[in-house]
Amino acid sequence: MAKSKVHFDDVSLYGTPKEEPLPCIPLSTEKPSSNFLKNQLQAWFQPTDNRLAMKLFGSKKALVKERIRQKTAGHWVIHPCSSFRFYWDLCMLLLLVANLIILPVAISFFNDDLSTRWIAFNCLSDTIFLVDIVVNFRTGIMQQDNAEQVILDPKLIAKHYLKTWFFLDLISSIPLDYIFLIFNQIQKNNQDFSDSFQILHAGRALRILRLAKLLSLVRLLRLSRLVRYVSQWEEVYKIAASNFVEQLRTTFFASKMIGL
């Protein structure tokens, strides 16, 4: 009886049949991708070798130690010398300047109609300023008496913010004018007005609209934030206001001399 031939490729070195290879199952990339995004976001919260960080810590070795200390402080604590805080302060500074210019002009010279663009701008600004309050609750604090030591404890950060700027930031961020208009609209829908009171109702609505515009002036309390952000940037770049004005004056004078 003829024996069946055994191919060499079908057996192992020990003479046992080779097992069928298991299908390659791709590993789940959900966890690594989520960890990657988390690590990237936390890297944005860590101090970088910018001017402020090098001014505080003096060397890159001390900066590395500060990064390790920031990691052990807890999740989602933003270091004041981080890239995230730098770009966030820059955006907030631009938005504050826009608010302080647009709000008085709109209230003084625009008509009493609330346009869609005006409402959208105010709602977007109010939302960003409310988010800024949350960011401030998670941002470390640089001590004036000991600049090299940054407070990174979330409880101490919240306690300090509640004692200093929280209530002023909250009042300037709440859309009191729109809350007032919504409350008045609900009250108006619950009442029945006859035709004889249409004129009186129109006059009352106009006064309410003007009062709502006056309530929007509360947003000008954001000037305190502008002062804080400007002072922080002056500390970073070591530029005093008088020196900055003097530089502008010198540049303007030089341009006039060149033009002549």
C-alpha positions in Angstrom: 0.0 0.0 0.0 1.5 3.3 -1.1 2.2 5.7 1.7 1.0 9.2 1.2 3.8 11.7 0.8 4.3 14.2 3.5 5.4 17.6 2.3 8.2 19.1 4.2 6.4 22.4 4.5 3.5 20.7 6.2 5.5 19.5 9.2 7.6 21.2 11.8 11.2 20.3 12.7 10.0 17.9 15.3 7.8 16.0 12.7 4.5 17.3 14.1 2.0 18.8 11.7 2.0 22.6 11.6 -1.0 24.4 12.9 -3.0 26.7 10.8 -1.9 30.3 11.6 -4.5 32.3 13.5 -6.0 35.2 11.6 -4.4 38.5 12.3 -6.8 40.5 14.5 -6.1 44.2 14.5 -5.8 45.7 17.9 -8.3 48.3 19.0 -7.0 51.8 18.4 -9.6 53.5 20.5 -7.6 53.5 23.7 -4.3 54.5 22.2 -5.9 57.3 20.2 -7.7 58.6 23.2 -4.5 58.4 25.2 -2.7 60.3 22.4 -5.3 63.1 22.5 -5.2 63.2 26.2 -1.4 63.4 26.3 -1.3 66.1 23.6 -3.9 68.2 25.5 -2.0 67.8 28.8 1.2 68.7 27.0 -0.5 72.0 26.1 -1.2 72.6 29.8 2.4 72.1 30.8 4.9 75.0 31.0 7.0 75.6 27.9 10.3 77.3 27.5 8.8 80.7 26.8 10.0 84.0 28.2 7.8 83.9 31.2 8.8 80.4 32.2 12.5 81.1 31.7 12.2 84.3 33.7 10.6 82.3 36.6 12.6 79.1 36.6 15.9 80.3 35.2 17.0 77.1 33.4 15.6 74.3 31.4 16.5 71.8 34.1 14.3 73.7 36.6 11.6 73.8 33.9 11.6 70.0 33.6 11.2 69.7 37.4 8.2 72.1 37.2 6.6 69.9 34.4 7.0 66.9 36.7 5.4 68.8 39.6 2.6 69.9 37.3 1.8 66.3 36.3 1.6 65.2 40.0 -0.7 68.1 40.8 -3.7 66.5 39.2 -5.4 66.2 35.9 -6.5 69.2 33.9 -4.5 71.8 35.9 -3.3 74.5 33.5 0.1 76.0 34.2 0.2 79.8 33.8 3.4 79.4 31.6 1.8 76.8 29.3 1.1 77.3 25.6 -2.6 76.9 26.1 -2.7 79.7 28.6 -0.6 81.9 26.3 -2.9 81.6 23.3 -6.0 81.7 25.5 -4.9 85.0 27.0 -4.1 86.3 23.5 -7.6 85.5 22.2 -9.2 86.9 25.4 -7.2 90.1 25.0 -8.5 90.6 21.4 -12.0 89.8 22.4 -11.9 92.2 25.3 -10.7 95.1 23.1 -13.4 94.3 20.6 -16.1 94.4 23.4 -14.8 97.6 24.9 -15.0 99.3 21.5 -18.1 97.8 20.0 -20.4 97.9 23.1 -20.4 101.7 23.7 -20.6 102.5 20.0 -23.6 100.1 19.5 -25.5 101.4 22.5 -24.9 105.1 21.7 -25.4 105.2 17.9 -27.3 102.2 16.7 -31.1 102.1 16.6 -33.2 100.3 19.2 -33.7 97.2 17.1 -31.7 94.1 18.2 -30.2 92.8 15.0 -29.2 89.2 14.5 -25.5 90.0 14.2 -25.6 92.0 17.5 -27.3 89.2 19.3 -24.9 86.6 17.9 -21.9 88.7 18.8 -23.1 89.2 22.4 -24.1 85.5 22.9 -20.7 84.3 21.5 -18.8 86.8 23.7 -20.8 85.8 26.8 -20.2 82.1 26.2 -16.5 82.6 25.8 -16.3 84.7 29.0 -18.2 82.1 30.9 -15.7 79.5 29.6 -12.9 81.8 30.8 -14.2 81.6 34.3 -13.9 77.8 34.1 -10.4 78.1 32.7 -9.4 80.5 35.6 -10.6 77.9 38.1 -8.1 75.4 36.6 -5.1 77.7 36.1 -2.2 77.8 38.5 -1.4 81.0 40.4 2.0 82.7 40.5 2.7 84.1 43.9 3.9 87.7 44.2 6.1 87.0 47.2 7.6 83.8 45.7 7.4 83.9 41.9 9.3 80.7 41.5 6.6 78.7 43.3 3.4 78.3 41.3 0.2 77.2 43.1 -1.1 74.1 41.3 -3.5 72.7 44.0 -7.1 72.9 42.5 -8.6 73.7 45.9 -6.2 76.6 46.6 -6.7 77.9 43.0 -10.5 77.9 43.5 -10.3 79.5 46.9 -8.0 82.3 45.6 -10.2 83.0 42.5 -13.4 83.1 44.6 -11.7 85.7 46.9 -10.4 87.9 44.1 -12.0 88.2 40.7 -14.7 85.5 40.4 -17.8 87.6 41.3 -16.8 90.5 39.1 -16.0 88.2 36.2 -19.4 86.4 36.7 -21.4 89.6 36.8 -19.7 90.9 33.6 -20.3 87.5 31.8 -24.0 87.0 32.6 -26.3 88.3 29.8 -28.5 90.3 32.0 -30.1 92.2 29.1 -31.3 89.0 27.4 -32.4 87.5 30.6 -34.5 90.6 31.2 -36.0 90.5 27.7 -36.9 86.8 28.0 -38.5 87.4 31.4 -40.5 90.4 30.0 -41.5 88.3 26.9 -42.9 85.5 29.1 -44.7 88.1 31.2 -46.2 89.7 28.1 -47.4 86.3 26.8 -49.3 85.7 30.0 -51.2 88.9 29.7 -54.0 89.9 27.3 -53.8 93.4 25.9 -56.8 95.1 24.3 -56.6 97.4 21.3 -56.9 100.5 23.5 -53.6 99.6 25.2 -51.6 99.0 22.1 -50.0 102.4 22.0 -49.1 102.3 25.7 -47.7 98.8 25.2 -45.5 99.9 22.3 -44.1 102.8 24.4 -43.5 100.4 27.3 -41.7 97.9 25.0 -39.5 100.7 23.7 -38.5 101.7 27.2 -37.8 98.0 28.1 -35.6 97.7 25.0 -33.6 100.7 26.0 -33.3 99.4 29.6 -32.0 96.2 28.2 -29.4 98.1 26.2 -28.4 99.9 29.4 -28.0 96.5 31.2 -25.6 95.5 28.5 -23.3 98.1 29.8 -22.6 95.7 32.7 -20.3 94.0 30.2 -18.0 96.9 30.4 -17.0 95.5 33.8 -14.8 93.3 31.7 -12.3 96.2 31.7 -10.9 94.6 34.8 -10.0 91.5 32.8 -8.3 93.7 30.2 -6.2 95.4 32.8 -5.2 92.0 34.2 -4.3 90.5 30.9 -2.3 93.6 29.8 -0.4 93.6 33.1 0.5 89.9 32.6 1.8 90.5 29.1 3.8 93.5 30.3 5.5 91.2 32.8 6.2 88.6 30.1 7.8 91.0 27.6 9.1 93.6 30.2 7.4 96.5 28.3 6.1 99.3 30.4 3.3 101.5 29.1 5.4 104.6 29.1 8.2 102.9 27.2 5.7 101.5 24.6 4.2 105.0 24.0 7.7 106.4 23.7 8.6 103.8 21.1 5.5 104.7 19.1 6.4 108.4 19.3 9.9 107.8 18.1 8.8 105.6 15.2 6.2 108.2 14.2 8.8 111.0 14.3 11.3 109.0 12.3 8.7 108.2 9.6 7.9 111.9 9.3 11.6 112.7 9.0 12.0 110.1 6.3 9.0 111.4 4.5 10.4 114.9 4.5 
